[in-house]
Amino acid sequence: VDQTIAQSQEVLELPRLKFKVDTGFFGKLFLLPSAYSARKNDDGKTLEDVLPPPVYAHWQSLKQQYLGNDRGIERWRPIFAGLELYKKALKKNGLRNAEPIRNAIEALAKQHAVKQTPVQYQLEIKQPRQAIKAFKSSGLDDVECFSRTLDAIDRDIPNMTARANAWATGDLDSLRKLPDSNRRDACVAAITEADFARKLGISDVPERIRATWLAAARAALAAHAQTFALLPMDEVLSANGPLARLKAEGYAVASPEDEDDAPTSAGSAGTSGGVR
C-alpha cells in the first residue's frame, strides 16, 4: 500500500454520507434534545415492551455480557440499542472498525504528498426539526435488524475474527467463503424502507453513495496514470459492487489472484489488484 500510494497521483478516500443541516448554530444547539429523544421508544416503552419475548431474552443474555446493568438503554429503540451492543462486543473481542486504516492511508498520502479526494454524498436536511419528528413517528420496523445484530454477536464473532485475519493477510478465498450474518443489510433496510425515508427522499441513499464513488473513480482513471482507492471489502467482492460495475462498463479489473502482472491504474485497500 505504501509503495502504491507513493506511485499514485491521487488517493480516493472511503465513500461516506455527509449531512448538511439547514440551520444556524443555535438551531443546531436546540436540535440536540430532539435528536436525543429520537433515540428512545415512543410513549416511554422499553425494549421488553416492543420486542418478541425470545428476542428480548436473547438481548438480556448478551447485554449482561457486554453492557452490564445499563438500565437507560432499555428505553432505546432496538436499532440504537443493537448498535451500542455491537460496538461493545467488537471492542471486547479485539475487533475495530476502519478508522485506524483510514488514518494510516491519510498519513501515507501526506507523507508522499499525494492529493487526497473525499468521496462523499451530501444529504441536505432542509427542515431538520420536521425530519426528526418524522423519524420519531415513523414506526420504524427495526426488529429484524436488532435480531440479526444479536445473532451476529452471539454466533458470528469467530467468523468476524477470521474475516479480519483473512483481510490482514490478503486471503481473498477465505473472505469469499466465510459466512456473514447480513446484519448490515437488515439495518440499512430498516432505515431506507421506513416511511420517513420515503418522505425525505432518502430511500436510495446507499445507491447514491455508490454512484458518487463510481463517478470519482471514472474521473481519476481518466486523469491519472495511477490512483489509490479505499473501499470496504464487501463492496470490493460484491457481485453488484463498484468494481463489478466498472468491469461491466468495459474496464479491466484485476485481483491479486490473477497472473497478469501488467501495471495497474487504480488499487483498492487490502489488495494489490487494480482497474484499467
Backbone as CSV, one residue per row, in Angstrom:
resi,resn,N_x,N_y,N_z,CA_x,CA_y,CA_z,C_x,C_y,C_z
1,VAL,0.836,-1.193,0.000,0.000,0.000,0.000,0.877,1.251,0.000
2,ASP,1.923,1.246,0.817,2.858,2.375,0.865,3.439,2.644,-0.520
3,GLN,3.919,1.584,-1.161,4.532,1.732,-2.482,3.518,2.209,-3.525
4,THR,2.308,1.663,-3.458,1.281,2.030,-4.429,0.897,3.502,-4.284
5,ILE,0.715,3.956,-3.045,0.364,5.363,-2.826,1.500,6.273,-3.276
6,ALA,2.741,5.869,-3.003,3.894,6.680,-3.401,3.948,6.873,-4.915
7,GLN,3.450,5.900,-5.664,3.493,5.956,-7.125,2.204,6.513,-7.730
8,SER,1.254,6.888,-6.887,-0.034,7.371,-7.367,-0.074,8.894,-7.417
9,GLN,-1.052,9.404,-8.179,-1.242,10.842,-8.274,-2.446,11.319,-7.453
10,GLU,-3.245,10.368,-6.952,-4.435,10.727,-6.191,-4.841,9.567,-5.299
11,VAL,-5.419,9.886,-4.151,-5.993,8.892,-3.247,-7.474,9.208,-3.080
12,LEU,-8.335,8.254,-3.437,-9.772,8.409,-3.210,-10.093,7.862,-1.829
13,GLU,-10.658,8.708,-0.977,-10.964,8.292,0.383,-12.180,7.365,0.422
14,LEU,-12.409,6.766,1.580,-13.528,5.846,1.763,-14.846,6.574,1.499
15,PRO,-15.735,6.024,0.661,-17.012,6.697,0.391,-17.864,6.789,1.646
16,ARG,-18.540,7.929,1.801,-19.352,8.116,3.002,-20.484,9.098,2.737
17,LEU,-21.394,9.146,3.680,-22.524,10.064,3.631,-22.232,11.262,4.524
18,LYS,-22.464,12.463,4.000,-22.275,13.681,4.780,-23.613,14.411,4.880
19,PHE,-23.989,14.790,6.100,-25.240,15.510,6.317,-24.983,17.018,6.326
20,LYS,-25.844,17.733,5.640,-25.852,19.187,5.720,-27.199,19.600,6.294
21,VAL,-27.172,20.190,7.473,-28.399,20.588,8.153,-28.624,22.070,7.924
22,ASP,-29.766,22.411,7.367,-30.074,23.791,7.012,-30.572,24.558,8.239
23,THR,-29.619,24.904,9.110,-29.950,25.701,10.293,-28.666,26.297,10.834
24,GLY,-28.779,27.377,11.575,-27.610,28.019,12.145,-27.133,27.330,13.403
25,PHE,-26.132,27.937,14.048,-25.523,27.328,15.235,-26.552,27.095,16.329
26,PHE,-27.359,28.132,16.653,-28.327,27.990,17.734,-29.430,27.005,17.365
27,GLY,-29.764,26.966,16.076,-30.751,25.992,15.619,-30.255,24.575,15.850
28,LYS,-28.967,24.327,15.549,-28.384,23.006,15.779,-28.341,22.686,17.272
29,LEU,-28.057,23.702,18.075,-27.989,23.506,19.518,-29.345,23.070,20.076
30,PHE,-30.407,23.701,19.590,-31.749,23.368,20.061,-32.238,22.039,19.502
31,LEU,-31.589,21.561,18.438,-31.980,20.268,17.857,-31.501,19.096,18.709
32,LEU,-30.456,19.321,19.518,-29.845,18.212,20.254,-30.836,17.466,21.146
33,PRO,-31.657,18.141,21.946,-32.616,17.389,22.772,-33.580,16.557,21.938
34,SER,-34.032,17.116,20.810,-34.950,16.377,19.941,-34.272,15.158,19.344
35,ALA,-33.019,15.341,18.898,-32.290,14.221,18.313,-32.059,13.124,19.341
36,TYR,-31.774,13.529,20.581,-31.550,12.549,21.650,-32.832,11.772,21.935
37,SER,-33.963,12.483,21.967,-35.224,11.802,22.264,-35.622,10.856,21.134
38,ALA,-35.158,11.126,19.909,-35.477,10.247,18.774,-34.844,8.879,18.942
39,ARG,-33.842,8.795,19.807,-33.185,7.514,20.057,-34.034,6.595,20.922
40,LYS,-35.053,7.169,21.595,-35.856,6.386,22.527,-37.152,5.884,21.897
41,ASN,-37.716,4.828,22.477,-39.005,4.307,22.034,-40.118,5.299,22.346
42,ASP,-41.190,5.213,21.589,-42.337,6.089,21.807,-43.038,5.756,23.130
43,ASP,-43.651,6.767,23.725,-44.519,6.605,24.908,-43.804,5.945,26.078
44,GLY,-42.475,6.130,26.171,-41.742,5.584,27.298,-41.617,4.074,27.311
45,LYS,-41.898,3.413,26.180,-41.828,1.952,26.136,-40.384,1.464,26.256
46,THR,-40.251,0.261,26.787,-38.936,-0.360,26.930,-38.747,-1.418,25.854
47,LEU,-37.542,-1.920,25.763,-37.264,-2.991,24.801,-38.133,-4.219,25.089
48,GLU,-38.387,-4.472,26.353,-39.245,-5.613,26.696,-40.647,-5.431,26.137
49,ASP,-41.107,-4.177,26.035,-42.444,-3.895,25.517,-42.542,-4.077,24.002
50,VAL,-41.453,-3.802,23.275,-41.532,-3.755,21.813,-40.933,-4.976,21.122
51,LEU,-40.236,-5.824,21.868,-39.574,-6.977,21.250,-40.329,-8.268,21.543
52,PRO,-40.286,-9.251,20.618,-40.829,-10.573,20.913,-40.075,-11.182,22.093
53,PRO,-40.743,-11.930,22.967,-40.087,-12.478,24.166,-38.786,-13.236,23.904
54,PRO,-38.707,-14.104,22.872,-37.435,-14.806,22.656,-36.288,-13.856,22.300
55,VAL,-36.606,-12.817,21.524,-35.575,-11.849,21.138,-35.126,-11.053,22.359
56,TYR,-36.088,-10.687,23.213,-35.726,-9.930,24.411,-34.876,-10.775,25.362
57,ALA,-35.199,-12.051,25.480,-34.404,-12.937,26.329,-32.971,-13.049,25.800
58,HIS,-32.839,-13.123,24.481,-31.516,-13.163,23.853,-30.753,-11.877,24.157
59,TRP,-31.440,-10.747,24.061,-30.854,-9.450,24.370,-30.355,-9.397,25.810
60,GLN,-31.150,-9.868,26.750,-30.776,-9.824,28.156,-29.490,-10.592,28.418
61,SER,-29.363,-11.738,27.768,-28.171,-12.549,27.942,-26.919,-11.829,27.448
62,LEU,-27.010,-11.254,26.249,-25.855,-10.571,25.674,-25.594,-9.232,26.364
63,LYS,-26.648,-8.582,26.799,-26.487,-7.312,27.491,-25.663,-7.488,28.758
64,GLN,-25.968,-8.522,29.545,-25.205,-8.775,30.763,-23.736,-9.018,30.450
65,GLN,-23.476,-9.643,29.321,-22.106,-9.987,28.949,-21.304,-8.768,28.514
66,TYR,-21.950,-7.844,27.793,-21.202,-6.740,27.180,-21.535,-5.348,27.716
67,LEU,-22.722,-5.166,28.318,-23.123,-3.845,28.790,-23.365,-3.784,30.295
68,GLY,-23.493,-4.929,30.931,-23.742,-4.948,32.363,-25.154,-4.490,32.700
69,ASN,-25.319,-3.774,33.795,-26.644,-3.377,34.286,-27.032,-1.971,33.823
70,ASP,-26.886,-1.693,32.558,-27.263,-0.395,31.992,-28.782,-0.344,31.840
71,ARG,-29.450,0.436,32.681,-30.911,0.493,32.641,-31.420,1.472,31.588
72,GLY,-30.667,2.545,31.359,-31.115,3.570,30.425,-31.308,3.048,29.018
73,ILE,-30.468,2.115,28.610,-30.535,1.610,27.242,-31.816,0.806,26.992
74,GLU,-32.481,0.389,28.060,-33.718,-0.379,27.911,-34.828,0.449,27.273
75,ARG,-34.699,1.781,27.266,-35.713,2.637,26.653,-35.339,3.063,25.230
76,TRP,-34.200,2.592,24.742,-33.768,2.938,23.384,-34.533,2.129,22.348
77,ARG,-34.642,2.691,21.157,-35.177,1.923,20.036,-34.251,0.739,19.770
78,PRO,-34.797,-0.383,19.288,-33.970,-1.564,19.053,-32.742,-1.311,18.183
79,ILE,-32.885,-0.516,17.116,-31.761,-0.329,16.199,-30.585,0.362,16.887
80,PHE,-30.863,1.307,17.814,-29.805,2.019,18.519,-29.214,1.157,19.636
81,ALA,-30.071,0.422,20.332,-29.580,-0.473,21.386,-28.699,-1.564,20.786
82,GLY,-29.114,-2.105,19.639,-28.336,-3.142,18.981,-26.980,-2.636,18.526
83,LEU,-26.949,-1.419,18.002,-25.679,-0.843,17.544,-24.717,-0.638,18.698
84,GLU,-25.232,-0.158,19.841,-24.379,0.047,21.006,-23.811,-1.283,21.506
85,LEU,-24.647,-2.300,21.555,-24.194,-3.621,21.972,-23.147,-4.168,21.010
86,TYR,-23.389,-3.972,19.723,-22.477,-4.460,18.680,-21.090,-3.822,18.839
87,LYS,-21.044,-2.513,19.077,-19.769,-1.818,19.235,-19.003,-2.337,20.451
88,LYS,-19.732,-2.552,21.559,-19.076,-3.053,22.773,-18.560,-4.477,22.574
89,ALA,-19.325,-5.297,21.841,-18.911,-6.684,21.598,-17.661,-6.733,20.732
90,LEU,-17.615,-5.897,19.692,-16.430,-5.857,18.839,-15.205,-5.450,19.648
91,LYS,-15.351,-4.414,20.463,-14.224,-3.926,21.254,-13.723,-4.989,22.216
92,LYS,-14.648,-5.686,22.875,-14.259,-6.704,23.850,-13.553,-7.880,23.183
93,ASN,-13.855,-8.121,21.908,-13.230,-9.239,21.189,-12.047,-8.799,20.330
94,GLY,-11.551,-7.586,20.584,-10.336,-7.133,19.911,-10.522,-6.751,18.455
95,LEU,-11.763,-6.417,18.058,-12.032,-6.036,16.675,-12.318,-4.544,16.601
96,ARG,-11.903,-3.917,15.494,-12.091,-2.481,15.340,-12.691,-2.174,13.970
97,ASN,-13.198,-0.941,13.838,-13.746,-0.533,12.548,-12.621,-0.030,11.640
98,ALA,-12.978,0.673,10.584,-11.992,1.058,9.571,-11.197,2.310,9.925
99,GLU,-11.494,2.955,11.057,-10.841,4.232,11.357,-9.311,4.149,11.379
100,PRO,-8.699,3.141,12.038,-7.232,3.070,12.010,-6.681,2.902,10.592
101,ILE,-7.423,2.199,9.744,-6.980,2.014,8.361,-7.031,3.347,7.623
102,ARG,-8.137,4.069,7.778,-8.260,5.390,7.142,-7.143,6.313,7.603
103,ASN,-6.845,6.280,8.893,-5.786,7.145,9.424,-4.431,6.792,8.821
104,ALA,-4.173,5.491,8.655,-2.895,5.064,8.083,-2.774,5.499,6.622
105,ILE,-3.876,5.371,5.864,-3.865,5.782,4.461,-3.641,7.291,4.358
106,GLU,-4.313,8.052,5.220,-4.164,9.510,5.213,-2.722,9.910,5.515
107,ALA,-2.103,9.233,6.479,-0.717,9.543,6.835,0.229,9.245,5.670
108,LEU,0.004,8.131,4.968,0.856,7.784,3.821,0.680,8.787,2.684
109,ALA,-0.570,9.205,2.443,-0.810,10.191,1.379,-0.091,11.500,1.690
110,LYS,-0.140,11.935,2.960,0.551,13.158,3.343,2.061,12.998,3.238
111,GLN,2.538,11.828,3.637,3.978,11.565,3.587,4.517,11.663,2.162
112,HIS,3.729,11.158,1.207,4.180,11.158,-0.196,3.618,12.327,-0.986
113,ALA,2.958,13.263,-0.293,2.412,14.471,-0.932,1.486,14.127,-2.092
114,VAL,0.611,13.160,-1.872,-0.354,12.746,-2.890,-1.712,13.365,-2.558
115,LYS,-2.366,13.911,-3.551,-3.667,14.557,-3.370,-4.688,13.572,-2.808
116,GLN,-5.417,13.996,-1.764,-6.491,13.187,-1.196,-7.839,13.776,-1.602
117,THR,-8.713,12.921,-2.118,-10.020,13.371,-2.590,-11.127,12.731,-1.760
118,PRO,-11.872,13.516,-0.991,-13.018,12.948,-0.273,-14.056,12.441,-1.264
119,VAL,-14.656,11.284,-0.955,-15.729,10.745,-1.789,-16.967,10.694,-0.902
120,GLN,-17.807,11.713,-1.009,-18.943,11.803,-0.103,-20.183,12.302,-0.835
121,TYR,-21.285,11.666,-0.481,-22.574,12.129,-0.979,-23.188,12.998,0.102
122,GLN,-23.490,14.242,-0.248,-24.027,15.178,0.734,-25.547,15.163,0.709
123,LEU,-26.109,14.873,1.866,-27.559,14.855,2.015,-27.978,16.083,2.809
124,GLU,-28.759,16.960,2.178,-29.182,18.184,2.841,-30.546,17.989,3.503
125,ILE,-30.597,18.284,4.784,-31.852,18.245,5.533,-32.323,19.689,5.698
126,LYS,-33.300,20.104,4.888,-33.734,21.498,4.876,-34.641,21.841,6.057
127,GLN,-35.364,20.857,6.564,-36.230,21.093,7.717,-35.922,20.039,8.779
128,PRO,-34.805,20.244,9.507,-34.333,19.209,10.440,-35.319,18.864,11.546
129,ARG,-36.030,19.870,12.066,-36.977,19.578,13.142,-38.077,18.646,12.652
130,GLN,-38.569,18.936,11.435,-39.609,18.087,10.849,-39.070,16.696,10.542
131,ALA,-37.784,16.629,10.149,-37.172,15.337,9.851,-37.093,14.468,11.100
132,ILE,-36.688,15.075,12.228,-36.618,14.340,13.491,-38.009,13.893,13.919
133,LYS,-38.983,14.788,13.746,-40.359,14.448,14.100,-40.869,13.288,13.256
134,ALA,-40.535,13.313,11.950,-40.961,12.236,11.052,-40.315,10.916,11.451
135,PHE,-39.037,10.972,11.854,-38.347,9.755,12.284,-38.982,9.178,13.540
136,LYS,-39.300,10.043,14.501,-39.869,9.594,15.773,-41.240,8.960,15.591
137,SER,-41.993,9.416,14.590,-43.349,8.905,14.382,-43.433,7.893,13.244
138,SER,-42.278,7.420,12.786,-42.265,6.583,11.577,-42.685,5.143,11.813
139,GLY,-42.700,4.703,13.077,-42.989,3.299,13.321,-41.918,2.408,12.712
140,LEU,-40.660,2.761,12.976,-39.516,2.082,12.382,-39.556,0.583,12.674
141,ASP,-39.528,-0.227,11.628,-39.562,-1.684,11.780,-38.129,-2.201,11.842
142,ASP,-37.547,-2.141,13.038,-36.131,-2.481,13.177,-35.888,-3.742,14.000
143,VAL,-36.947,-4.540,14.220,-36.773,-5.767,14.998,-35.875,-6.757,14.262
144,GLU,-36.016,-6.841,12.933,-35.174,-7.759,12.149,-33.712,-7.350,12.236
145,CYS,-33.461,-6.050,12.133,-32.092,-5.533,12.282,-31.543,-5.902,13.662
146,PHE,-32.346,-5.686,14.698,-31.931,-5.968,16.070,-31.633,-7.454,16.248
147,SER,-32.524,-8.309,15.743,-32.350,-9.750,15.876,-31.095,-10.229,15.144
148,ARG,-30.878,-9.699,13.922,-29.668,-10.073,13.166,-28.406,-9.619,13.898
149,THR,-28.487,-8.464,14.550,-27.333,-7.962,15.296,-27.001,-8.888,16.464
150,LEU,-28.028,-9.339,17.182,-27.795,-10.277,18.288,-27.189,-11.574,17.771
151,ASP,-27.712,-12.070,16.649,-27.172,-13.305,16.071,-25.711,-13.128,15.668
152,ALA,-25.405,-11.948,15.087,-24.034,-11.693,14.658,-23.080,-11.694,15.844
153,ILE,-23.527,-11.116,16.962,-22.685,-11.072,18.153,-22.550,-12.457,18.776
154,ASP,-23.667,-13.167,18.858,-23.710,-14.443,19.561,-23.003,-15.561,18.802
155,ARG,-23.176,-15.567,17.473,-22.675,-16.702,16.691,-21.548,-16.357,15.727
156,ASP,-21.423,-15.071,15.386,-20.568,-14.719,14.251,-19.249,-14.076,14.645
157,ILE,-19.030,-13.839,15.948,-17.768,-13.221,16.359,-16.562,-14.025,15.873
158,PRO,-16.558,-15.377,15.998,-15.412,-16.129,15.461,-15.217,-15.916,13.963
159,ASN,-16.338,-15.847,13.214,-16.212,-15.594,11.777,-15.726,-14.183,11.497
160,MET,-16.159,-13.224,12.322,-15.673,-11.856,12.167,-14.163,-11.809,12.370
161,THR,-13.699,-12.528,13.381,-12.263,-12.578,13.658,-11.519,-13.231,12.501
162,ALA,-12.089,-14.307,11.976,-11.460,-14.988,10.843,-11.432,-14.089,9.611
163,ARG,-12.525,-13.334,9.395,-12.550,-12.414,8.248,-11.516,-11.299,8.420
164,ALA,-11.395,-10.805,9.653,-10.404,-9.750,9.915,-8.991,-10.259,9.636
165,ASN,-8.709,-11.486,10.068,-7.384,-12.055,9.820,-7.168,-12.351,8.338
166,ALA,-8.226,-12.778,7.647,-8.123,-13.014,6.206,-7.844,-11.705,5.464
167,TRP,-8.496,-10.625,5.909,-8.219,-9.311,5.314,-6.765,-8.926,5.533
168,ALA,-6.283,-9.128,6.768,-4.926,-8.701,7.118,-3.863,-9.461,6.335
169,THR,-4.173,-10.682,5.919,-3.198,-11.496,5.190,-3.507,-11.573,3.689
170,GLY,-4.539,-10.839,3.245,-4.867,-10.843,1.822,-5.449,-12.159,1.328
171,ASP,-6.132,-12.879,2.217,-6.701,-14.184,1.858,-8.112,-13.988,1.281
172,LEU,-8.172,-13.689,-0.016,-9.452,-13.401,-0.655,-10.353,-14.626,-0.713
173,ASP,-9.778,-15.803,-0.855,-10.586,-17.019,-0.925,-11.376,-17.213,0.364
174,SER,-10.728,-16.997,1.501,-11.429,-17.125,2.781,-12.475,-16.027,2.951
175,LEU,-12.159,-14.817,2.513,-13.122,-13.721,2.615,-14.389,-14.027,1.829
176,ARG,-14.242,-14.705,0.697,-15.415,-15.056,-0.103,-16.223,-16.181,0.547
177,LYS,-15.553,-17.084,1.236,-16.213,-18.282,1.745,-16.808,-18.103,3.142
178,LEU,-16.196,-17.266,3.964,-16.660,-17.135,5.343,-18.056,-16.520,5.378
179,PRO,-18.989,-17.127,6.107,-20.373,-16.629,6.129,-20.484,-15.292,6.852
180,ASP,-21.488,-14.527,6.463,-21.780,-13.249,7.085,-23.230,-13.269,7.562
181,SER,-23.518,-12.558,8.647,-24.871,-12.557,9.188,-25.813,-11.647,8.401
182,ASN,-25.253,-10.841,7.483,-26.054,-9.855,6.742,-26.747,-8.860,7.669
183,ARG,-26.151,-8.655,8.835,-26.695,-7.702,9.792,-26.810,-6.315,9.192
184,ARG,-25.767,-5.896,8.490,-25.748,-4.533,7.950,-26.880,-4.322,6.952
185,ASP,-27.115,-5.308,6.081,-28.184,-5.162,5.085,-29.541,-4.994,5.752
186,ALA,-29.786,-5.779,6.806,-31.071,-5.696,7.504,-31.246,-4.342,8.176
187,CYS,-30.161,-3.785,8.703,-30.252,-2.494,9.401,-30.386,-1.337,8.414
188,VAL,-29.690,-1.420,7.290,-29.852,-0.391,6.258,-31.281,-0.406,5.726
189,ALA,-31.826,-1.604,5.512,-33.198,-1.725,5.008,-34.202,-1.149,6.008
190,ALA,-33.947,-1.345,7.305,-34.866,-0.822,8.324,-34.984,0.694,8.227
191,ILE,-33.889,1.362,7.881,-33.895,2.820,7.757,-34.458,3.257,6.413
192,THR,-33.899,2.723,5.318,-34.245,3.232,3.983,-35.655,2.853,3.540
193,GLU,-36.232,1.802,4.129,-37.579,1.393,3.732,-38.661,1.954,4.653
194,ALA,-38.264,2.748,5.644,-39.235,3.353,6.557,-39.962,4.509,5.874
195,ASP,-41.142,4.850,6.397,-41.950,5.923,5.817,-41.206,7.253,5.808
196,PHE,-40.492,7.559,6.889,-39.817,8.853,6.954,-38.744,8.970,5.871
197,ALA,-38.088,7.844,5.525,-37.068,7.872,4.481,-37.686,8.174,3.121
198,ARG,-38.840,7.595,2.878,-39.524,7.877,1.612,-39.986,9.331,1.550
199,LYS,-40.481,9.855,2.675,-40.942,11.242,2.710,-39.794,12.220,2.500
200,LEU,-38.609,11.884,3.019,-37.445,12.758,2.878,-36.677,12.511,1.587
201,GLY,-37.097,11.486,0.838,-36.420,11.180,-0.422,-35.043,10.585,-0.253
202,ILE,-34.847,9.787,0.799,-33.514,9.219,1.055,-33.516,7.694,0.991
203,SER,-34.540,7.125,0.388,-34.624,5.664,0.332,-33.476,5.040,-0.440
204,ASP,-32.937,5.773,-1.423,-31.892,5.202,-2.266,-30.513,5.775,-1.959
205,VAL,-30.293,6.241,-0.727,-29.006,6.833,-0.371,-27.831,5.875,-0.579
206,PRO,-27.924,4.580,-0.193,-26.785,3.691,-0.456,-26.390,3.654,-1.935
207,GLU,-27.378,3.669,-2.819,-27.077,3.652,-4.254,-26.456,4.978,-4.691
208,ARG,-26.901,6.069,-4.098,-26.321,7.373,-4.435,-24.859,7.444,-4.012
209,ILE,-24.530,6.846,-2.870,-23.134,6.835,-2.410,-22.276,6.022,-3.379
210,ARG,-22.805,4.871,-3.833,-22.057,4.070,-4.819,-21.858,4.849,-6.112
211,ALA,-22.894,5.544,-6.547,-22.799,6.324,-7.776,-21.760,7.440,-7.642
212,THR,-21.680,8.039,-6.450,-20.694,9.093,-6.199,-19.283,8.537,-6.304
213,TRP,-19.068,7.339,-5.729,-17.735,6.725,-5.821,-17.401,6.367,-7.267
214,LEU,-18.342,5.804,-7.998,-18.092,5.423,-9.389,-17.722,6.643,-10.230
215,ALA,-18.393,7.754,-10.008,-18.077,8.976,-10.752,-16.656,9.448,-10.431
216,ALA,-16.290,9.391,-9.147,-14.937,9.791,-8.744,-13.889,8.849,-9.330
217,ALA,-14.190,7.560,-9.354,-13.250,6.581,-9.894,-13.049,6.780,-11.394
218,ARG,-14.134,6.994,-12.129,-14.018,7.215,-13.576,-13.183,8.457,-13.867
219,ALA,-13.420,9.514,-13.097,-12.665,10.748,-13.297,-11.179,10.536,-13.014
220,ALA,-10.875,9.779,-11.954,-9.475,9.516,-11.603,-8.793,8.660,-12.657
221,LEU,-9.499,7.650,-13.156,-8.929,6.781,-14.189,-8.625,7.562,-15.466
222,ALA,-9.466,8.542,-15.763,-9.264,9.343,-16.974,-8.134,10.355,-16.801
223,ALA,-7.910,10.806,-15.570,-6.974,11.908,-15.355,-5.561,11.467,-14.987
224,HIS,-5.416,10.280,-14.406,-4.117,9.897,-13.851,-3.617,8.557,-14.380
225,ALA,-2.313,8.398,-14.264,-1.720,7.101,-14.601,-2.033,6.081,-13.527
226,GLN,-2.116,6.521,-12.271,-2.413,5.601,-11.173,-3.105,6.333,-10.030
227,THR,-4.145,5.706,-9.500,-4.887,6.241,-8.364,-5.088,5.127,-7.341
228,PHE,-4.963,5.475,-6.068,-5.245,4.525,-4.989,-6.624,4.831,-4.442
229,ALA,-7.468,3.791,-4.309,-8.823,3.990,-3.786,-9.072,3.060,-2.609
230,LEU,-9.785,3.576,-1.622,-10.101,2.817,-0.416,-11.575,2.436,-0.436
231,LEU,-11.860,1.129,-0.335,-13.234,0.622,-0.352,-13.398,-0.473,0.703
232,PRO,-14.614,-0.622,1.260,-14.876,-1.772,2.135,-14.741,-3.071,1.335
233,MET,-14.235,-4.121,1.971,-14.007,-5.369,1.248,-15.299,-6.000,0.745
234,ASP,-16.411,-5.807,1.470,-17.656,-6.390,0.964,-18.076,-5.720,-0.341
235,GLU,-17.747,-4.433,-0.499,-18.031,-3.741,-1.753,-17.084,-4.213,-2.854
236,VAL,-15.826,-4.461,-2.490,-14.847,-4.936,-3.469,-15.270,-6.289,-4.040
237,LEU,-15.762,-7.177,-3.177,-16.061,-8.553,-3.588,-17.503,-8.757,-4.043
238,SER,-18.368,-7.770,-3.845,-19.781,-7.926,-4.195,-19.981,-8.111,-5.696
239,ALA,-20.900,-9.012,-6.045,-21.214,-9.247,-7.455,-21.884,-8.040,-8.094
240,ASN,-22.418,-7.143,-7.251,-23.046,-5.926,-7.759,-22.339,-4.680,-7.225
241,GLY,-21.108,-4.862,-6.768,-20.348,-3.758,-6.193,-19.744,-2.858,-7.250
242,PRO,-19.044,-1.811,-6.813,-18.496,-0.830,-7.755,-17.477,-1.401,-8.731
243,LEU,-16.623,-2.331,-8.284,-15.654,-2.907,-9.211,-16.342,-3.779,-10.253
244,ALA,-17.375,-4.522,-9.836,-18.143,-5.331,-10.789,-18.829,-4.430,-11.815
245,ARG,-19.289,-3.267,-11.377,-19.957,-2.341,-12.298,-18.957,-1.736,-13.280
246,LEU,-17.751,-1.406,-12.804,-16.731,-0.901,-13.718,-16.364,-1.956,-14.759
247,LYS,-16.271,-3.205,-14.310,-15.962,-4.285,-15.245,-17.045,-4.414,-16.300
248,ALA,-18.316,-4.281,-15.882,-19.433,-4.364,-16.825,-19.396,-3.224,-17.838
249,GLU,-18.783,-2.095,-17.443,-18.672,-0.955,-18.349,-17.505,-1.083,-19.317
250,GLY,-16.702,-2.139,-19.153,-15.600,-2.357,-20.082,-14.218,-2.134,-19.512
251,TYR,-14.131,-1.728,-18.232,-12.827,-1.584,-17.605,-12.253,-2.968,-17.298
252,ALA,-10.932,-3.073,-17.347,-10.263,-4.321,-16.970,-10.025,-4.294,-15.460
253,VAL,-10.563,-5.288,-14.760,-10.435,-5.365,-13.307,-9.605,-6.591,-12.953
254,ALA,-8.471,-6.377,-12.286,-7.577,-7.477,-11.924,-7.485,-7.600,-10.411
255,SER,-7.464,-8.840,-9.915,-7.290,-9.080,-8.486,-5.889,-9.631,-8.241
256,PRO,-5.440,-9.677,-6.981,-4.106,-10.231,-6.695,-3.969,-11.692,-7.122
257,GLU,-5.103,-12.375,-7.297,-5.048,-13.789,-7.684,-4.739,-13.962,-9.169
258,ASP,-4.923,-12.903,-9.952,-4.668,-13.002,-11.392,-3.178,-13.083,-11.668
259,GLU,-2.839,-13.806,-12.701,-1.426,-13.976,-13.049,-0.896,-12.807,-13.867
260,ASP,-1.784,-12.001,-14.402,-1.373,-10.863,-15.210,-0.690,-9.830,-14.329
261,ASP,0.570,-9.551,-14.607,1.331,-8.600,-13.798,1.434,-7.236,-14.465
262,ALA,0.508,-6.939,-15.362,0.547,-5.655,-16.055,0.364,-4.520,-15.057
263,PRO,0.955,-3.328,-15.338,0.769,-2.180,-14.443,-0.701,-1.836,-14.299
264,THR,-1.069,-1.395,-13.100,-2.459,-1.054,-12.851,-2.596,0.439,-12.609
265,SER,-3.812,0.960,-12.780,-4.019,2.394,-12.618,-4.972,2.741,-11.502
266,ALA,-5.467,1.758,-10.781,-6.276,2.050,-9.587,-6.260,0.850,-8.683
267,GLY,-5.907,1.027,-7.419,-5.879,-0.090,-6.481,-6.883,0.114,-5.376
268,SER,-7.278,-0.972,-4.720,-8.184,-0.872,-3.576,-7.497,-1.413,-2.352
269,ALA,-7.694,-0.743,-1.227,-7.007,-1.136,0.001,-7.319,-2.587,0.350
270,GLY,-6.293,-3.322,0.766,-6.488,-4.723,1.112,-6.098,-5.631,-0.030
271,THR,-5.892,-5.079,-1.224,-5.469,-5.883,-2.355,-4.384,-5.145,-3.099
272,SER,-3.717,-5.857,-3.989,-2.767,-5.203,-4.880,-3.278,-5.254,-6.304
273,GLY,-4.564,-5.530,-6.442,-5.167,-5.572,-7.766,-5.454,-4.183,-8.273
274,GLY,-6.151,-4.112,-9.411,-6.411,-2.776,-9.939,-7.443,-2.755,-11.025
275,VAL,-7.677,-1.559,-11.521,-8.656,-1.317,-12.583,-7.956,-0.521,-13.676
276,ARG,-8.167,-0.948,-14.936,-7.608,-0.208,-16.059,-8.704,0.032,-17.089
